[in-house]
Amino acid sequence: DQQVKQNSPSLSVQEGRISILNCDYTNSMFDYFLWYKKYPAEGPTFLISISSIKDKNEDGRFTVFLNKSAKHLSLHIVPSQPGDSAVYFCAVLGRDSNYQLIWGAGTKLIIKP
Amino acid sequence: DGGITQSPKYLFRKEGQNVTLSCEQNLNHDAMYWYRQDPGQGLRLIYYSQIVNDFQKGDIAEGYSVSREKKESFPLTVTSAQKNPTAFYLCASSPGASGGAQFFGPGTRLTVL
């Protein structure tokens, strides 16, 4: 039973527009949420995170939004650039997971020129 | 400069052979992790270690073994008991044992012939 779901396997966005990646989770006890970016045949790179006491965290072109009532997490990238083309994973952790990361299946983002 | 190294990047083995994947970090991180990634899937945790000389099974530990004799090293052995060993293997570390952002190595692609 998946505790973290990324329902869109892929997403195609025009360069310069906003990319919105979504993630849903099932356990309200999760208290830390992370986004990772991964290029093929490389390890994931940490992108941005948010704790459950906040609903928004911003870092340059990247903003993460947390809606605790909906158990929904989203990553906004604006403006989207060709180098943003990658697979994006959301990951969560909390007391119930013994503070180990639980990963979504990933969303492949394709930025079209 | 600090980081996590995995070697080799590509590894080929015959069916029935044990193989050991190397992971070294010089970040002085307490916790280290091994994940497996299969096409179209997220990362699945094999083993993790929060402290030297101690490690715990992850979600898919069967057919794998690890050791943590030194803080900076966490080798993974893929044994002949692992039914589908061909995959991309990722090692990660985090500063504390209680989770948080993990930092990944470049990965090892293991192909069993």
Backbone of each chain as ProteinMPNN parsed JSONL, in Angstrom:
{"seq_chain_A": "DQQVKQNSPSLSVQEGRISILNCDYTNSMFDYFLWYKKYPAEGPTFLISISSIKDKNEDGRFTVFLNKSAKHLSLHIVPSQPGDSAVYFCAVLGRDSNYQLIWGAGTKLIIKP", "coords_chain_A": {"N_chain_A": [[0.849, -1.181, 0.0], [0.781, 2.03, -1.057], [2.248, 4.726, 0.535], [3.022, 7.149, -0.263], [2.237, 8.986, -3.029], [2.772, 9.743, -6.386], [0.973, 10.746, -8.813], [1.193, 11.414, -11.472], [2.994, 10.085, -14.006], [4.505, 11.381, -15.901], [5.229, 14.707, -17.148], [4.79, 17.407, -19.282], [6.097, 20.521, -20.133], [6.14, 23.849, -21.367], [9.091, 25.7, -22.057], [9.925, 28.346, -19.865], [7.398, 28.561, -18.798], [5.279, 27.701, -15.938], [6.03, 24.869, -13.963], [4.293, 22.337, -12.322], [4.461, 20.016, -9.901], [3.042, 17.226, -8.33], [2.173, 15.588, -5.221], [0.862, 13.135, -3.117], [0.078, 12.035, 0.159], [-0.522, 9.56, 2.725], [-0.426, 9.38, 5.489], [-1.023, 11.227, 8.283], [0.817, 11.703, 10.202], [3.3, 12.148, 9.197], [6.05, 14.368, 9.165], [7.956, 15.79, 7.802], [8.95, 16.871, 4.639], [10.247, 16.288, 1.433], [11.766, 17.201, -1.685], [13.347, 15.711, -4.445], [15.605, 15.735, -7.196], [16.35, 13.971, -10.142], [18.676, 12.929, -12.513], [19.106, 10.75, -15.376], [20.838, 7.713, -14.661], [22.22, 8.798, -12.526], [22.696, 9.746, -9.052], [19.957, 10.845, -6.935], [19.38, 14.324, -6.318], [19.139, 16.496, -3.644], [16.578, 18.897, -3.391], [14.605, 20.747, -2.251], [12.889, 21.334, 0.838], [10.262, 20.946, 3.328], [8.833, 21.532, 6.488], [6.255, 20.198, 8.632], [5.133, 22.235, 10.038], [4.965, 24.403, 8.5], [3.504, 25.991, 5.564], [4.512, 26.735, 3.209], [7.519, 26.945, 1.348], [10.248, 28.612, -0.048], [12.742, 28.732, -2.566], [14.63, 30.353, -4.555], [13.857, 29.627, -7.861], [12.213, 27.599, -7.112], [9.429, 26.459, -5.32], [7.833, 25.006, -2.599], [4.738, 23.742, -1.626], [2.603, 22.949, 1.052], [-0.245, 21.234, 1.913], [-1.787, 20.366, 4.551], [-4.282, 19.458, 5.435], [-5.359, 18.316, 3.19], [-3.469, 16.459, 2.733], [-1.421, 16.854, 0.857], [1.193, 17.699, -1.31], [3.096, 20.007, -3.186], [5.315, 20.95, -5.839], [6.507, 23.835, -7.261], [7.927, 25.141, -10.136], [9.324, 27.919, -11.455], [10.591, 30.398, -13.653], [10.295, 27.595, -15.886], [13.094, 25.749, -17.019], [15.27, 24.355, -19.589], [17.201, 22.687, -18.36], [15.83, 21.737, -16.215], [14.571, 19.457, -16.892], [14.029, 16.288, -15.851], [13.69, 13.542, -13.518], [11.492, 13.855, -10.844], [11.292, 13.291, -7.45], [9.161, 12.968, -4.672], [9.52, 12.784, -1.156], [8.921, 11.56, 2.117], [9.057, 11.818, 5.703], [8.791, 10.69, 9.098], [7.725, 10.07, 12.48], [6.343, 7.656, 12.393], [7.56, 6.315, 10.35], [9.903, 5.654, 11.376], [11.583, 7.718, 11.028], [12.757, 7.332, 8.56], [13.181, 7.845, 5.08], [10.345, 7.794, 2.965], [9.49, 7.09, -0.265], [8.009, 8.58, -3.186], [6.953, 7.419, -6.482], [7.972, 8.944, -8.479], [8.017, 11.625, -10.932], [8.378, 12.282, -14.286], [9.694, 15.085, -15.652], [9.453, 17.035, -18.497], [10.856, 19.575, -20.278], [9.9, 21.605, -22.809], [11.413, 23.199, -25.59]], "CA_chain_A": [[0.0, 0.0, 0.0], [1.667, 3.177, -1.207], [1.987, 5.818, 1.458], [3.349, 8.385, -0.967], [1.842, 8.772, -4.417], [2.922, 10.771, -7.406], [0.032, 10.146, -9.764], [1.548, 11.705, -12.861], [4.315, 9.525, -14.338], [5.274, 12.351, -16.674], [4.638, 16.032, -17.307], [5.489, 18.168, -20.312], [5.845, 21.948, -19.918], [6.879, 24.753, -22.26], [10.137, 26.494, -21.421], [9.478, 29.664, -19.422], [6.132, 28.469, -18.066], [5.366, 27.106, -14.61], [5.87, 23.417, -13.801], [3.71, 21.988, -11.026], [4.544, 18.58, -9.634], [2.177, 16.932, -7.195], [2.478, 14.417, -4.405], [-0.126, 12.907, -2.065], [0.504, 11.074, 1.165], [-1.681, 9.013, 3.431], [-0.271, 9.377, 6.939], [-0.977, 12.596, 8.809], [1.903, 11.805, 11.172], [4.54, 12.567, 8.549], [6.276, 15.751, 9.566], [8.993, 16.446, 7.016], [8.672, 16.536, 3.247], [11.39, 16.674, 0.624], [11.765, 16.972, -3.133], [14.632, 15.382, -5.03], [15.675, 15.763, -8.656], [17.259, 12.903, -10.555], [18.991, 12.718, -13.92], [19.353, 9.32, -15.653], [22.108, 7.091, -14.274], [22.873, 9.564, -11.465], [21.967, 9.75, -7.799], [19.069, 11.989, -6.728], [19.933, 15.522, -5.687], [18.165, 17.178, -2.801], [16.146, 20.161, -4.009], [13.954, 21.644, -1.308], [12.104, 20.591, 1.823], [9.346, 21.734, 4.152], [8.364, 20.813, 7.662], [4.791, 20.22, 8.737], [4.656, 23.44, 10.711], [4.866, 25.466, 7.493], [2.723, 25.622, 4.386], [5.209, 27.177, 1.995], [8.946, 27.224, 1.445], [10.679, 29.094, -1.355], [14.187, 28.799, -2.766], [14.858, 30.719, -5.951], [12.75, 29.281, -8.775], [11.496, 26.452, -6.568], [8.569, 26.68, -4.161], [7.071, 23.834, -2.191], [3.515, 24.041, -0.887], [2.095, 21.825, 1.819], [-1.641, 21.328, 2.352], [-1.87, 19.24, 5.497], [-5.645, 18.922, 5.515], [-5.551, 17.477, 2.002], [-2.307, 15.561, 2.651], [-0.962, 17.112, -0.504], [2.438, 18.448, -1.432], [3.373, 20.327, -4.584], [6.539, 21.685, -6.156], [6.352, 24.749, -8.365], [9.181, 25.609, -10.72], [8.992, 28.997, -12.373], [10.19, 29.807, -14.925], [10.912, 26.302, -16.198], [14.249, 25.832, -17.917], [15.588, 23.029, -20.161], [17.946, 21.89, -17.386], [14.919, 21.182, -15.214], [14.103, 18.15, -17.364], [14.566, 15.26, -14.959], [12.646, 12.886, -12.726], [11.354, 14.48, -9.54], [10.727, 12.415, -6.429], [8.867, 13.497, -3.352], [9.829, 11.837, -0.091], [8.402, 12.034, 3.395], [9.498, 11.049, 6.854], [8.128, 11.013, 10.347], [7.898, 9.11, 13.562], [5.791, 6.362, 11.994], [8.491, 5.654, 9.435], [11.18, 5.604, 12.094], [12.352, 8.807, 10.442], [13.387, 6.956, 7.302], [12.454, 8.414, 3.953], [9.446, 7.008, 2.147], [9.587, 7.758, -1.563], [7.063, 8.422, -4.275], [7.494, 6.717, -7.651], [8.629, 9.901, -9.355], [7.365, 12.219, -12.093], [9.364, 12.729, -15.269], [9.377, 16.422, -16.171], [10.087, 17.335, -19.786], [10.702, 20.988, -20.619], [9.965, 21.745, -24.257], [11.958, 24.512, -25.982]], "C_chain_A": [[0.889, 1.237, 0.0], [1.285, 4.282, -0.247], [2.253, 7.166, 0.808], [3.079, 8.15, -2.455], [2.134, 10.0, -5.27], [2.156, 10.233, -8.608], [0.347, 10.421, -11.225], [2.915, 11.118, -13.172], [5.164, 10.511, -15.124], [4.48, 13.639, -16.851], [5.47, 16.793, -18.318], [5.091, 19.631, -20.195], [6.688, 22.767, -20.889], [7.922, 25.529, -21.459], [9.597, 27.883, -21.068], [8.171, 29.648, -18.651], [6.355, 27.837, -16.703], [5.188, 25.586, -14.691], [5.325, 23.172, -12.403], [3.707, 20.482, -10.889], [3.813, 18.294, -8.335], [2.523, 15.63, -6.504], [1.408, 14.317, -3.316], [0.396, 11.877, -1.089], [-0.677, 10.677, 2.04], [-1.619, 9.201, 4.946], [-0.098, 10.8, 7.466], [0.149, 12.79, 9.824], [3.242, 12.152, 10.52], [4.793, 14.03, 8.874], [7.392, 16.455, 8.81], [8.884, 15.941, 5.586], [9.775, 17.098, 2.366], [11.105, 16.427, -0.854], [13.193, 16.733, -3.589], [14.492, 15.418, -6.546], [16.684, 14.702, -9.084], [17.409, 12.876, -12.074], [19.272, 11.237, -14.14], [20.751, 8.886, -15.249], [22.904, 7.945, -13.283], [22.076, 9.416, -10.179], [21.047, 10.948, -7.684], [19.802, 13.121, -6.009], [18.841, 16.199, -4.875], [17.864, 18.564, -3.352], [15.625, 21.136, -2.964], [13.127, 20.801, -0.347], [11.174, 21.543, 2.573], [8.936, 20.897, 5.348], [6.862, 21.034, 7.817], [4.249, 21.459, 9.433], [4.526, 24.614, 9.74], [3.941, 25.03, 6.377], [3.372, 26.066, 3.081], [6.684, 27.373, 2.305], [9.464, 27.542, 0.05], [12.197, 29.14, -1.423], [14.429, 29.076, -4.237], [13.649, 30.411, -6.81], [11.84, 28.18, -8.219], [10.693, 26.841, -5.332], [7.834, 25.393, -3.864], [5.904, 24.301, -1.338], [3.036, 22.781, -0.182], [0.667, 22.115, 2.263], [-1.913, 20.134, 3.254], [-3.269, 18.639, 5.549], [-5.927, 17.992, 4.345], [-4.47, 16.42, 1.867], [-1.703, 15.633, 1.249], [0.239, 18.048, -0.485], [2.633, 18.793, -2.907], [4.672, 21.111, -4.699], [6.263, 22.533, -7.388], [7.723, 25.199, -8.835], [8.816, 26.707, -11.716], [10.135, 30.004, -12.448], [10.914, 28.482, -15.17], [12.019, 26.483, -17.232], [14.578, 24.433, -18.456], [16.326, 22.11, -19.183], [17.083, 21.313, -16.292], [14.369, 19.828, -15.641], [14.803, 17.044, -16.585], [13.388, 14.517, -14.342], [12.658, 13.499, -11.333], [10.655, 13.511, -8.587], [10.334, 13.248, -5.215], [9.148, 12.387, -2.338], [9.345, 12.424, 1.224], [9.06, 11.247, 4.511], [8.787, 11.537, 8.098], [8.324, 9.886, 11.34], [7.435, 7.712, 13.143], [6.697, 5.604, 11.035], [9.863, 5.51, 10.087], [12.152, 6.631, 11.519], [13.191, 8.379, 9.251], [12.522, 7.467, 6.162], [11.562, 7.38, 3.283], [9.269, 7.771, 0.842], [8.353, 7.553, -2.421], [7.755, 7.773, -5.464], [8.162, 7.651, -8.645], [7.744, 10.399, -10.479], [8.452, 12.709, -13.029], [8.9, 14.054, -15.863], [10.164, 16.664, -17.451], [9.804, 18.792, -20.106], [10.919, 21.134, -22.123], [10.488, 23.13, -24.622], [10.932, 25.359, -26.732]], "O_chain_A": [[1.655, 1.464, 0.937], [0.136, 4.724, -0.218], [1.769, 8.198, 1.273], [3.628, 7.227, -3.058], [1.79, 11.129, -4.919], [2.647, 9.364, -9.33], [-0.168, 9.743, -12.115], [3.916, 11.609, -12.649], [6.392, 10.49, -15.035], [3.256, 13.668, -16.728], [6.697, 16.825, -18.232], [3.904, 19.957, -20.16], [7.825, 22.405, -21.191], [7.669, 25.957, -20.333], [8.902, 28.512, -21.866], [7.857, 30.599, -17.934], [7.479, 27.478, -16.351], [4.31, 25.087, -15.395], [5.826, 23.723, -11.423], [3.049, 19.768, -11.645], [3.949, 19.031, -7.359], [3.079, 14.706, -7.099], [1.089, 15.313, -2.667], [1.089, 10.94, -1.485], [-1.695, 11.368, 2.089], [-2.653, 9.182, 5.614], [0.866, 11.484, 7.125], [0.407, 13.913, 10.257], [4.216, 12.422, 11.222], [3.869, 14.843, 8.862], [7.742, 17.589, 9.135], [8.744, 14.742, 5.346], [10.19, 18.245, 2.532], [10.309, 15.56, -1.216], [14.121, 17.436, -3.19], [13.422, 15.169, -7.101], [17.74, 14.553, -8.469], [16.43, 12.812, -12.816], [19.636, 10.534, -13.198], [21.725, 9.606, -15.468], [24.127, 7.827, -13.209], [20.915, 9.008, -10.207], [21.329, 11.986, -8.284], [20.71, 12.897, -5.209], [17.744, 16.443, -5.378], [18.769, 19.308, -3.729], [16.158, 22.236, -2.817], [12.714, 19.689, -0.679], [11.282, 22.765, 2.468], [8.717, 19.691, 5.229], [6.282, 21.935, 7.212], [3.042, 21.705, 9.42], [4.039, 25.683, 10.108], [3.625, 23.847, 6.248], [2.854, 25.811, 1.993], [7.058, 27.887, 3.359], [9.162, 26.838, -0.914], [12.86, 29.535, -0.464], [14.434, 28.164, -5.063], [12.545, 30.876, -6.528], [10.805, 27.874, -8.812], [11.215, 27.474, -4.414], [7.277, 24.762, -4.763], [6.056, 25.139, -0.449], [3.061, 21.688, -0.748], [0.405, 23.126, 2.914], [-2.227, 19.04, 2.786], [-3.414, 17.426, 5.694], [-6.645, 17.002, 4.486], [-4.544, 15.571, 0.979], [-1.509, 14.625, 0.569], [0.284, 19.036, 0.247], [2.366, 17.966, -3.779], [5.071, 21.833, -3.785], [5.84, 22.023, -8.426], [8.571, 25.59, -8.033], [8.1, 26.47, -12.688], [10.619, 30.438, -11.403], [12.034, 28.29, -14.697], [11.895, 27.258, -18.181], [14.203, 23.434, -17.842], [16.105, 20.9, -19.177], [17.548, 20.481, -15.513], [13.762, 19.125, -14.833], [16.022, 16.892, -16.659], [12.23, 14.833, -14.615], [13.715, 13.642, -10.719], [9.579, 12.988, -8.879], [11.082, 14.125, -4.785], [9.023, 11.202, -2.645], [9.359, 13.639, 1.416], [9.561, 10.143, 4.295], [8.256, 12.646, 8.142], [8.998, 8.893, 11.068], [8.06, 6.712, 13.495], [6.604, 4.382, 10.924], [10.861, 5.27, 9.407], [13.368, 6.439, 11.524], [14.219, 8.989, 8.962], [11.296, 7.515, 6.263], [11.967, 6.239, 3.061], [8.938, 8.957, 0.846], [7.729, 6.493, -2.391], [8.973, 7.593, -5.469], [8.848, 7.194, -9.56], [6.838, 9.698, -10.929], [9.341, 13.458, -12.624], [7.848, 14.13, -16.496], [11.386, 16.517, -17.481], [8.646, 19.199, -20.196], [11.992, 20.822, -22.64], [10.062, 24.127, -24.039], [11.233, 26.485, -27.128]]}, "seq_chain_B": "DGGITQSPKYLFRKEGQNVTLSCEQNLNHDAMYWYRQDPGQGLRLIYYSQIVNDFQKGDIAEGYSVSREKKESFPLTVTSAQKNPTAFYLCASSPGASGGAQFFGPGTRLTVL", "coords_chain_B": {"N_chain_B": [[37.415, 17.507, -1.714], [34.196, 17.111, -0.165], [31.982, 14.248, -0.215], [30.005, 11.542, -1.562], [31.036, 8.455, -2.681], [30.642, 5.913, -5.076], [31.538, 2.798, -6.282], [32.061, 0.179, -8.697], [30.877, 2.247, -11.491], [29.502, 0.845, -13.432], [28.693, -2.558, -13.442], [29.154, -5.939, -14.086], [28.025, -9.244, -13.727], [28.038, -12.795, -13.487], [25.237, -14.97, -13.285], [24.467, -16.297, -10.08], [26.755, -15.595, -8.753], [28.165, -13.905, -5.976], [28.305, -10.393, -5.328], [29.964, -7.398, -4.421], [29.157, -4.096, -3.681], [30.616, -0.938, -3.505], [30.573, 1.775, -1.142], [31.473, 4.883, -0.067], [31.852, 7.606, 2.18], [32.873, 10.918, 2.929], [31.782, 12.807, 4.536], [31.377, 12.829, 7.169], [29.005, 11.808, 8.117], [26.5, 10.274, 10.149], [24.523, 8.38, 9.468], [23.844, 5.906, 6.992], [22.675, 4.603, 3.85], [21.206, 2.135, 1.674], [19.717, 1.927, -1.46], [17.532, 0.649, -3.97], [16.787, 1.066, -7.385], [14.401, 0.459, -9.809], [13.357, 0.373, -13.273], [10.93, 2.876, -13.894], [10.082, 2.938, -11.308], [10.025, 4.071, -7.887], [12.501, 4.806, -5.347], [13.626, 2.091, -3.428], [14.158, 0.979, -0.172], [16.904, -0.857, 0.954], [18.821, -1.582, 3.007], [19.745, 0.098, 6.04], [21.907, 2.1, 8.071], [22.406, 3.475, 11.176], [24.44, 3.951, 12.843], [27.849, 3.129, 13.519], [28.714, -0.33, 13.259], [26.129, -1.208, 13.448], [23.045, -1.998, 11.889], [19.979, -1.947, 9.999], [17.298, -3.781, 8.497], [15.737, -2.809, 5.477], [12.943, -2.292, 3.315], [13.274, -4.251, 1.364], [15.209, -6.323, 1.967], [15.888, -8.975, 1.546], [18.166, -11.319, 0.244], [20.29, -9.653, 0.224], [23.226, -8.31, 1.884], [24.935, -6.391, 4.395], [27.591, -4.402, 5.881], [28.942, -2.424, 8.524], [31.559, -1.41, 9.45], [33.172, 0.749, 9.611], [32.735, 4.275, 9.993], [32.713, 5.707, 7.636], [32.193, 3.921, 5.598], [30.068, 1.67, 3.84], [29.481, -1.057, 2.632], [27.648, -3.019, 0.252], [26.524, -6.266, -0.27], [25.416, -8.201, -2.867], [23.799, -11.073, -2.964], [23.709, -14.493, -4.219], [21.217, -15.306, -3.648], [19.456, -13.32, -4.187], [16.793, -12.707, -6.211], [16.249, -11.08, -8.442], [18.621, -9.376, -9.322], [19.561, -7.452, -11.102], [19.762, -4.064, -11.448], [19.663, -0.535, -10.599], [21.731, 0.718, -8.199], [21.755, 2.691, -5.331], [23.561, 4.593, -3.006], [23.339, 6.384, 0.035], [23.726, 9.075, 2.409], [23.134, 10.614, 5.618], [23.271, 13.409, 7.884], [22.41, 12.997, 10.557], [21.108, 10.375, 12.681], [18.421, 10.446, 12.83], [17.043, 10.864, 10.487], [15.99, 13.198, 7.901], [17.353, 15.295, 5.284], [18.826, 13.389, 2.756], [21.883, 12.563, 1.181], [23.119, 11.65, -1.922], [25.104, 9.16, -3.593], [26.648, 8.596, -6.864], [25.643, 6.235, -7.885], [25.454, 2.712, -8.831], [25.257, 0.678, -11.584], [24.14, -2.471, -11.81], [24.405, -5.388, -13.633], [23.26, -8.546, -14.124], [24.227, -11.379, -15.757]], "CA_chain_B": [[36.065, 17.96, -1.453], [33.401, 16.073, 0.448], [30.934, 13.647, -1.009], [29.778, 10.105, -1.474], [31.513, 7.785, -3.881], [30.251, 4.536, -5.292], [32.306, 2.209, -7.37], [32.22, 0.908, -9.959], [29.635, 2.814, -12.01], [28.841, -0.266, -14.129], [29.21, -3.827, -12.949], [28.526, -7.096, -14.715], [28.325, -10.49, -13.028], [27.309, -13.977, -13.923], [24.222, -15.436, -12.341], [24.967, -17.216, -9.068], [27.92, -15.033, -8.081], [27.987, -12.773, -5.069], [29.043, -9.2, -5.747], [29.945, -6.346, -3.388], [29.166, -2.725, -4.165], [31.306, -0.072, -2.559], [30.049, 3.106, -0.85], [32.321, 5.601, 0.879], [31.518, 9.021, 2.337], [33.785, 11.683, 3.781], [30.973, 13.912, 5.048], [31.235, 12.605, 8.602], [27.604, 11.524, 8.398], [26.276, 9.094, 10.981], [23.629, 7.399, 8.864], [24.051, 5.55, 5.588], [21.528, 3.887, 3.313], [21.265, 1.555, 0.346], [18.45, 1.856, -2.171], [17.514, 0.046, -5.304], [15.81, 1.668, -8.278], [14.079, -0.279, -11.032], [12.725, 1.283, -14.245], [9.56, 3.296, -13.644], [9.729, 2.828, -9.9], [10.757, 4.915, -6.957], [13.602, 4.185, -4.62], [13.224, 1.156, -2.373], [15.222, 0.876, 0.824], [17.401, -2.215, 1.159], [19.36, -1.593, 4.365], [20.276, 1.365, 6.511], [22.734, 2.028, 9.274], [22.365, 4.763, 11.875], [25.652, 4.086, 13.637], [28.831, 2.076, 13.208], [28.479, -1.67, 13.804], [24.696, -1.474, 13.591], [22.281, -1.744, 10.675], [18.62, -2.492, 10.02], [16.725, -4.134, 7.204], [14.725, -1.951, 4.886], [11.757, -2.962, 2.782], [13.588, -5.35, 0.43], [16.535, -6.773, 2.383], [16.163, -10.373, 1.225], [19.151, -11.518, -0.81], [21.36, -8.658, 0.377], [23.848, -8.195, 3.19], [25.744, -5.179, 4.549], [28.405, -4.271, 7.08], [29.283, -1.026, 8.83], [32.705, -1.493, 10.357], [33.728, 2.102, 9.716], [31.714, 5.302, 9.806], [32.701, 6.234, 6.282], [32.037, 2.868, 4.6], [28.849, 0.872, 4.012], [29.397, -1.903, 1.445], [26.466, -3.857, 0.045], [26.761, -7.495, -1.021], [24.259, -8.783, -3.532], [24.098, -12.5, -2.937], [23.059, -15.305, -5.249], [19.829, -15.523, -3.223], [18.62, -12.229, -4.692], [16.216, -13.281, -7.422], [16.311, -10.132, -9.565], [19.637, -8.433, -8.881], [19.867, -6.404, -12.082], [19.098, -2.823, -11.032], [20.515, 0.608, -10.301], [21.865, 0.757, -6.75], [22.136, 4.011, -4.844], [23.969, 4.728, -1.621], [23.092, 7.738, 0.528], [24.056, 9.301, 3.816], [22.526, 11.789, 6.221], [24.091, 13.81, 9.024], [21.979, 12.425, 11.821], [20.43, 9.093, 12.592], [16.97, 10.608, 12.883], [16.454, 11.216, 9.205], [16.333, 14.468, 7.287], [17.787, 15.201, 3.9], [19.87, 12.421, 2.45], [22.744, 12.934, 0.063], [23.308, 10.429, -2.678], [26.221, 8.907, -4.476], [26.288, 8.563, -8.28], [24.964, 4.99, -8.231], [26.107, 1.613, -9.544], [24.334, -0.128, -12.403], [24.534, -3.875, -11.768], [23.732, -6.246, -14.6], [23.586, -9.953, -13.941], [24.062, -12.03, -17.068]], "C_chain_B": [[35.201, 16.79, -0.986], [32.357, 15.512, -0.463], [30.824, 12.17, -0.734], [30.239, 9.483, -2.779], [31.017, 6.351, -3.899], [31.08, 4.006, -6.445], [31.983, 0.72, -7.482], [30.896, 1.502, -10.415], [28.816, 1.749, -12.736], [29.504, -1.556, -13.701], [28.42, -4.96, -13.603], [28.958, -8.344, -13.964], [27.511, -11.613, -13.634], [26.32, -14.375, -12.842], [24.847, -16.417, -11.359], [26.185, -16.708, -8.317], [27.494, -13.948, -7.103], [28.791, -11.592, -5.602], [28.888, -8.132, -4.671], [30.086, -4.98, -4.03], [29.73, -1.826, -3.077], [30.564, 1.248, -2.378], [30.909, 3.725, 0.244], [31.861, 7.055, 0.959], [32.525, 9.685, 3.267], [33.093, 12.926, 4.33], [30.808, 13.853, 6.561], [29.769, 12.388, 9.014], [27.474, 10.251, 9.222], [25.535, 7.99, 10.245], [23.973, 7.158, 7.405], [22.955, 4.588, 5.149], [21.88, 3.245, 1.969], [19.849, 1.451, -0.211], [18.656, 1.111, -3.483], [16.463, 0.783, -6.112], [15.655, 0.802, -9.513], [13.322, 0.655, -11.969], [11.276, 1.591, -13.885], [9.136, 3.218, -12.195], [10.524, 3.817, -9.085], [11.869, 4.145, -6.296], [13.051, 3.262, -3.525], [14.419, 0.892, -1.461], [15.6, -0.574, 1.055], [17.865, -2.391, 2.607], [19.71, -0.161, 4.749], [21.019, 1.156, 7.815], [22.763, 3.405, 9.914], [23.641, 5.014, 12.664], [26.582, 2.938, 13.269], [28.481, 0.792, 13.947], [27.005, -1.969, 14.069], [24.007, -1.164, 12.276], [20.928, -2.447, 10.785], [18.169, -2.811, 8.605], [15.728, -3.063, 6.768], [13.579, -2.791, 4.355], [12.073, -4.203, 1.951], [14.965, -5.927, 0.731], [16.879, -8.188, 1.934], [17.126, -10.497, 0.048], [20.296, -10.537, -0.771], [21.975, -8.761, 1.773], [24.719, -6.948, 3.203], [26.647, -5.323, 5.772], [28.687, -2.798, 7.291], [30.38, -1.042, 9.889], [33.358, -0.14, 10.572], [32.642, 3.114, 9.408], [31.589, 5.687, 8.34], [32.363, 5.19, 5.216], [30.824, 1.996, 4.891], [28.682, -0.015, 2.782], [28.16, -2.784, 1.434], [26.858, -5.084, -0.765], [25.439, -8.01, -1.571], [24.549, -10.273, -3.656], [23.353, -13.247, -4.042], [21.6, -15.599, -4.885], [18.89, -14.429, -3.702], [18.112, -12.633, -6.074], [16.309, -12.374, -8.642], [17.337, -9.047, -9.253], [19.937, -7.303, -9.86], [19.065, -5.161, -11.755], [20.145, -1.731, -10.889], [20.534, 0.766, -8.79], [22.424, 2.107, -6.31], [22.464, 3.961, -3.365], [23.737, 6.176, -1.203], [23.569, 7.843, 1.971], [23.313, 10.526, 4.309], [23.264, 12.11, 7.504], [23.724, 13.118, 10.327], [21.262, 11.113, 11.624], [18.923, 9.25, 12.538], [16.399, 11.158, 11.595], [16.84, 12.593, 8.735], [16.845, 14.234, 5.882], [18.933, 14.206, 3.765], [20.611, 12.872, 1.205], [23.21, 11.658, -0.611], [24.631, 10.372, -3.417], [25.746, 8.804, -5.913], [25.609, 7.274, -8.709], [25.855, 3.98, -8.931], [25.041, 0.833, -10.292], [24.865, -1.553, -12.434], [23.707, -4.649, -12.785], [24.204, -7.675, -14.376], [23.227, -10.697, -15.212], [23.61, -13.473, -16.908]], "O_chain_B": [[35.434, 15.639, -1.355], [31.886, 16.189, -1.377], [31.446, 11.624, 0.177], [29.867, 9.942, -3.859], [30.979, 5.671, -2.874], [31.291, 4.686, -7.449], [31.667, 0.074, -6.483], [29.875, 1.271, -9.766], [27.587, 1.747, -12.666], [30.729, -1.638, -13.608], [27.191, -4.935, -13.662], [30.127, -8.483, -13.606], [26.445, -11.401, -14.213], [26.538, -14.146, -11.652], [25.653, -17.264, -11.744], [26.609, -17.326, -7.34], [26.577, -13.173, -7.375], [29.825, -11.77, -6.246], [27.818, -7.979, -4.083], [31.004, -4.732, -4.812], [29.377, -1.933, -1.903], [29.995, 1.783, -3.329], [31.054, 3.168, 1.333], [31.523, 7.664, -0.055], [32.968, 9.098, 4.255], [33.724, 13.958, 4.56], [30.175, 14.723, 7.16], [29.361, 12.745, 10.119], [28.216, 9.286, 9.035], [25.868, 6.812, 10.374], [24.343, 8.079, 6.677], [22.384, 3.857, 5.959], [22.731, 3.74, 1.23], [18.926, 0.969, 0.445], [19.762, 0.971, -4.005], [15.384, 1.093, -5.608], [16.631, 0.454, -10.177], [12.711, 1.623, -11.516], [10.491, 0.685, -13.605], [7.962, 3.41, -11.878], [11.552, 4.333, -9.523], [12.145, 2.994, -6.632], [12.126, 3.624, -2.797], [15.53, 0.621, -1.918], [14.744, -1.419, 1.316], [17.358, -3.246, 3.333], [19.941, 0.686, 3.885], [20.798, 0.192, 8.548], [23.108, 4.391, 9.261], [23.903, 6.135, 13.101], [26.142, 1.903, 12.767], [28.02, 0.811, 15.089], [26.678, -2.88, 14.83], [24.341, -0.18, 11.616], [20.755, -3.398, 11.548], [18.607, -2.183, 7.641], [14.989, -2.499, 7.575], [13.283, -3.866, 4.878], [11.243, -5.106, 1.842], [15.805, -6.011, -0.165], [18.051, -8.564, 1.942], [16.938, -9.876, -0.998], [21.179, -10.573, -1.628], [21.338, -9.232, 2.715], [25.187, -6.497, 2.157], [26.489, -6.237, 6.581], [28.673, -2.014, 6.342], [30.152, -0.731, 11.058], [34.015, 0.091, 11.587], [31.725, 2.828, 8.638], [30.491, 5.961, 7.856], [32.256, 5.537, 4.04], [30.576, 1.625, 6.038], [27.81, 0.257, 1.956], [27.689, -3.235, 2.479], [27.459, -4.957, -1.831], [24.477, -8.222, -0.833], [25.457, -10.673, -4.385], [22.478, -12.692, -4.706], [20.837, -16.085, -5.72], [17.67, -14.581, -3.637], [18.899, -12.872, -6.99], [16.435, -12.863, -9.764], [16.962, -7.914, -8.95], [20.517, -6.291, -9.467], [17.835, -5.186, -11.779], [21.344, -1.967, -11.037], [19.486, 0.929, -8.166], [23.422, 2.594, -6.842], [21.737, 3.362, -2.573], [23.921, 7.091, -2.006], [23.783, 6.84, 2.653], [22.908, 11.378, 3.518], [23.82, 11.22, 8.149], [24.591, 12.707, 11.098], [20.855, 10.782, 10.51], [18.213, 8.291, 12.233], [15.378, 11.845, 11.61], [17.89, 13.112, 9.113], [16.781, 13.123, 5.356], [19.874, 14.194, 4.56], [20.037, 13.48, 0.301], [23.64, 10.71, 0.045], [25.196, 11.393, -3.809], [24.546, 8.915, -6.165], [25.046, 7.221, -9.802], [26.868, 4.329, -9.538], [24.052, 0.386, -9.711], [25.918, -1.815, -13.015], [22.478, -4.575, -12.799], [25.399, -7.966, -14.434], [22.09, -10.657, -15.682], [23.421, -14.174, -17.902]]}, "name": "protein", "num_of_chains": 2, "seq": "DQQVKQNSPSLSVQEGRISILNCDYTNSMFDYFLWYKKYPAEGPTFLISISSIKDKNEDGRFTVFLNKSAKHLSLHIVPSQPGDSAVYFCAVLGRDSNYQLIWGAGTKLIIKPDGGITQSPKYLFRKEGQNVTLSCEQNLNHDAMYWYRQDPGQGLRLIYYSQIVNDFQKGDIAEGYSVSREKKESFPLTVTSAQKNPTAFYLCASSPGASGGAQFFGPGTRLTVL"}
